[in-house]
């Protein structure tokens, strides 16, 4: 399946403020549409709740294939993905996204970071790996760093 991103999904969210921040939902305290991808329903739900309470607009996907479809349908400012999942592993999702010109930050969360991927730091950039278990405060700090920082011109 070839994925065609809408222009907003590739480089910026709609109505961006020029700093890679955009798409505020009514009543949200922070800018940013976040896609959380994890096959563990409890983890996925918990991360979604924490991010929503922090003011982010959050969509949940149960695996890489569901995330792939969600990204084709709507723009996101940040993807947070687990690695070990059925259908499409996190690393494979990241590679597909980068090959499709998705330039937004990606945070990979995993207890089994793919050591076979020598190019992982470059694939995630901007973004990073958070190894499970991690503190929710650390995840929120990384999300804020990725979304609240001015992005390079290629993201605008």
C-alpha positions in Angstrom: 0.0 0.0 0.0 1.5 3.3 -1.0 0.7 6.2 1.3 0.1 9.7 0.0 0.2 12.3 2.7 -1.7 15.5 2.4 0.7 18.5 2.4 -0.3 19.2 6.0 0.8 15.7 7.1 4.2 16.0 5.5 5.6 19.2 6.8 3.3 21.0 9.1 -0.1 21.0 10.7 -2.8 23.3 9.4 -2.8 26.8 10.6 0.8 26.6 11.8 2.1 29.6 13.7 5.4 29.5 11.8 7.2 27.6 14.5 6.0 24.1 13.7 3.2 24.6 16.3 -0.3 24.5 15.2 -3.7 22.8 15.1 -5.0 23.8 18.5 -8.1 22.1 19.5 -10.9 24.2 21.2 -10.0 24.4 24.9 -6.6 22.8 24.6 -3.7 24.4 26.6 -0.9 23.2 24.3 -0.6 23.0 20.5 0.1 19.6 19.0 -1.6 16.6 17.5 0.0 13.4 18.8 -0.4 9.9 17.5 0.3 7.2 20.1 1.0 3.8 18.7 1.2 0.7 21.0 -0.3 -2.7 20.8 -0.8 -2.8 24.6 -4.2 -1.3 25.2 -3.4 -0.3 28.8 -0.2 1.5 27.9 -1.8 3.1 24.8 -4.8 4.3 26.9 -2.6 5.6 29.8 -0.3 7.5 27.5 -3.3 9.0 25.7 -4.9 10.1 29.0 -1.6 11.7 30.3 -1.1 13.6 27.0 -4.7 14.8 26.9 -4.4 16.1 30.5 -1.3 17.9 29.4 -3.4 19.6 26.7 -2.5 17.7 23.6 -4.8 16.4 21.0 -4.3 12.7 20.9 -5.2 9.8 18.6 -4.5 6.2 19.5 -3.5 3.4 17.1 -3.1 -0.3 18.1 -0.3 -1.1 15.7 1.8 0.2 12.9 -0.7 -0.5 10.1 -3.4 1.4 12.0 -1.0 4.2 12.5 -0.1 4.2 8.8 -3.7 4.6 7.9 -4.3 7.3 10.6 -1.3 9.3 9.2 -2.7 9.1 5.7 -6.0 10.5 6.9 -4.9 13.3 9.2 -1.8 15.4 9.9 0.1 14.8 13.2 2.8 16.9 14.8 4.4 14.0 16.7 4.3 10.2 16.6 5.0 8.2 19.7 5.4 4.5 18.8 6.3 1.2 20.5 8.6 -1.0 18.6 7.4 -4.6 19.1 3.9 -4.8 17.6 2.0 -7.1 15.3 1.2 -6.1 11.8 4.0 -3.5 11.4 6.8 -3.0 13.9 7.7 0.4 15.2 11.0 0.5 13.3 9.3 -0.5 10.1 6.7 2.2 10.6 9.4 4.8 11.1 11.2 3.7 8.0 8.0 3.9 6.0 7.2 7.3 7.3 10.6 8.7 6.5 10.6 7.2 3.0 7.2 8.9 2.5 8.7 12.3 3.4 7.1 12.5 6.9 9.4 15.0 8.6 7.8 15.4 12.0 9.4 14.2 15.2 9.1 10.6 16.3 9.6 9.2 19.8 10.1 5.4 20.0 9.2 3.8 23.3 10.2 0.3 23.8 11.6 -2.3 26.1 13.4 -3.9 23.2 15.0 -1.1 21.3 16.0 -2.4 17.9 19.8 -2.7 18.1 20.0 -3.9 14.5 19.1 -0.4 13.3 22.4 1.4 13.1 20.5 4.3 11.5 17.8 4.6 14.3 19.0 8.0 15.6 19.0 9.5 12.1 15.5 7.9 11.4 14.0 9.4 14.6 15.6 12.8 14.2 14.1 15.0 15.3 13.0 12.7 18.1 14.6 9.9 20.2 14.2 6.6 21.9 12.8 6.3 25.4 13.4 2.8 26.8 10.7 1.2 28.9 10.2 1.5 31.7 10.3 5.3 31.6 8.9 8.0 33.9 5.8 9.7 32.5 7.5 13.0 33.4 10.3 12.1 31.1 7.9 11.4 28.3 6.1 14.7 28.8 9.4 16.6 28.9 10.4 15.0 25.6 7.0 15.7 24.0 7.3 19.4 25.1 10.8 19.6 23.8 9.8 18.2 20.4 6.6 20.2 20.0 7.4 23.5 21.8 10.8 24.0 20.2 11.0 26.0 17.0 11.4 23.5 14.2 13.8 23.8 11.3 12.4 25.5 8.2 11.8 22.1 6.6 9.0 21.5 9.1 7.1 24.8 8.5 
